[in-house]
Amino acid sequence: MLVGNAAGLLVCLIAFGLLFALPDAGPFFLPSLLFVPVAIGFAAAWIWKPLDLRLGGIVLHSLSCTA
């Protein structure tokens, strides 16, 4: 969870840094509501891959995190 949040924060910081460095670019460098969650999901998948979980294990972990 922390790695995913760090990845999302990094994407936002890079986007806002580019926005302030290149003010003429306009809203092109604003973080996307699609790209940030995708980056978080890829980071989480990279961390969870060594666990070799199947669908049942993923559902069980998801339910234990929401309870």
WORAJO-V375183 format. One record per helix or strand of 2 or more residues. SS is the DSSP state (hx for helix, st for strand). FROM is the first residue (numbers start at 1). LEN is the number of residues. If there is no record, write none. Layout:
ss = [SS	SS]
from = [FROM	FROM]
len = [LEN	LEN]
This chain:
ss = [hx	hx	hx	hx]
from = [2	23	35	55]
len = [20	7	17	12]
